[in-house]
Amino acid sequence: MTSQRLNKLTPYMFMAPAAIIMAVALLYPLGYMIYGSFRDWNPSQTIGESEFVGFKNYITLFYDPAFRESLSVTLTFAFAVVTAELVIGVGLALLLDRNIRGMSVLRTLFILPMMIAPVVVGLMWRYMYHPTVGTFNRWLKSWGFEGVDWLGQHALLSVIIADIWQWTPFIFILSLAALQSLPRSALEAARIDGATAWQQIWYIKLPLMMPVLIVTALLRLIDAFKVLEVILVMTEGGPGLSTEIVALRISRTATEFRELGTAAAMSNYLLILLLVLTLAMFAITRLQEARAARLARQIQEEG
């Protein structure tokens, strides 16, 4: 082997151990789940003892109204929280993108909700939503209004509010970092051309931030599809199926109903949905990156 060819192979040789470990850690559990989804499998059996049923689990789930309801709740929850968190987080970042005394303290306060364990967040909001001693109903009654059955009539809205409170800081921190990394020459050129603050935001800042915002939204969307602890503690999926997202139904199917094959099929449905969303977001990111690059070149040429 020549030294030139050895030099080309050296990076791959260094990467090989990590790649093998990641492949085993990722592909083996994934393959195990896919294999189990084609079997009538319960916890009293090994996977080899279970009966092969082909696509029966997938077909059953496809026509299962409870699973479709859980999927609908998941989509509603995920898109509602991500949309609200993007609007609030980006708005806060645009508002605070300036030299403010004590900015480091403000950032620390903003990220505190992210640092709290999901179980604690669920318990905290469950107590605040309590119909008699909860903070919200006590406020309403002190102002002369009737109490609200937050975790009954408005259960899905209540868990959406809790998630927005916890994860808006994630959007805020990344949006602020994206804002502070924008080319100052582009903003200066816009100011010299007489652009108002709103025009700078709409035509300069947001288009240049868009690749970061899309990736941030994708990360939050994937995470929102997998939320479990907060909803489990706050509502346990109720009342009825009004807050039972797919992750919670998978957990129940595997532990309460003892149908591991069906739970694996649900996991694969969720995986396919997330893959489709991820590919779509990556395609949009490519388009936005190309648009941002064209915009930056145009501003430099005009400047």
Secondary structure as the mmCIF struct_conf table of DSSP 4:
data_model
#
loop_
_struct_conf.conf_type_id
_struct_conf.id
_struct_conf.beg_label_comp_id
_struct_conf.beg_label_asym_id
_struct_conf.beg_label_seq_id
_struct_conf.end_label_comp_id
_struct_conf.end_label_asym_id
_struct_conf.end_label_seq_id
HELX_RH_AL_P HELX_RH_AL_P1 SER A 3 GLY A 36
TURN_TY1_P TURN_TY1_P1 SER A 37 PHE A 38
STRN STRN1 ARG A 39 ASP A 40
TURN_TY1_P TURN_TY1_P2 PRO A 43 SER A 44
BEND BEND1 GLN A 45 GLN A 45
TURN_TY1_P TURN_TY1_P3 ILE A 47 GLU A 49
BEND BEND2 SER A 50 SER A 50
STRN STRN2 GLU A 51 PHE A 52
TURN_TY1_P TURN_TY1_P4 GLY A 54 PHE A 55
HELX_RH_AL_P HELX_RH_AL_P2 LYS A 56 PHE A 62
TURN_TY1_P TURN_TY1_P5 TYR A 63 TYR A 63
HELX_RH_AL_P HELX_RH_AL_P3 PRO A 65 LEU A 95
BEND BEND3 LEU A 96 LEU A 96
BEND BEND4 ARG A 98 ARG A 98
TURN_TY1_P TURN_TY1_P6 ARG A 101 GLY A 102
HELX_RH_AL_P HELX_RH_AL_P4 MET A 103 MET A 115
BEND BEND5 ILE A 116 ILE A 116
HELX_RH_AL_P HELX_RH_AL_P5 PRO A 118 MET A 128
TURN_TY1_P TURN_TY1_P7 TYR A 129 TYR A 129
TURN_TY1_P TURN_TY1_P8 PRO A 131 VAL A 133
HELX_RH_AL_P HELX_RH_AL_P6 THR A 135 SER A 142
TURN_TY1_P TURN_TY1_P9 TRP A 143 GLY A 144
HELX_LH_PP_P HELX_LH_PP_P1 PHE A 145 GLY A 147
TURN_TY1_P TURN_TY1_P10 TRP A 150 HIS A 154
HELX_RH_AL_P HELX_RH_AL_P7 ALA A 155 GLN A 180
TURN_TY1_P TURN_TY1_P11 SER A 181 SER A 181
BEND BEND6 LEU A 182 LEU A 182
HELX_RH_AL_P HELX_RH_AL_P8 ARG A 184 ILE A 192
TURN_TY1_P TURN_TY1_P12 ASP A 193 GLY A 194
HELX_RH_AL_P HELX_RH_AL_P9 ALA A 197 GLN A 200
HELX_RH_PI_P HELX_RH_PI_P1 ILE A 201 LYS A 205
HELX_RH_AL_P HELX_RH_AL_P10 LEU A 206 PHE A 225
TURN_TY1_P TURN_TY1_P13 LYS A 226 LYS A 226
HELX_RH_AL_P HELX_RH_AL_P11 GLU A 229 MET A 234
TURN_TY1_P TURN_TY1_P14 THR A 235 GLY A 237
BEND BEND7 PRO A 239 PRO A 239
TURN_TY1_P TURN_TY1_P15 GLY A 240 THR A 243
HELX_RH_AL_P HELX_RH_AL_P12 VAL A 246 THR A 255
TURN_TY1_P TURN_TY1_P16 GLU A 256 GLU A 256
BEND BEND8 PHE A 257 PHE A 257
HELX_RH_AL_P HELX_RH_AL_P13 LEU A 260 GLU A 302
#
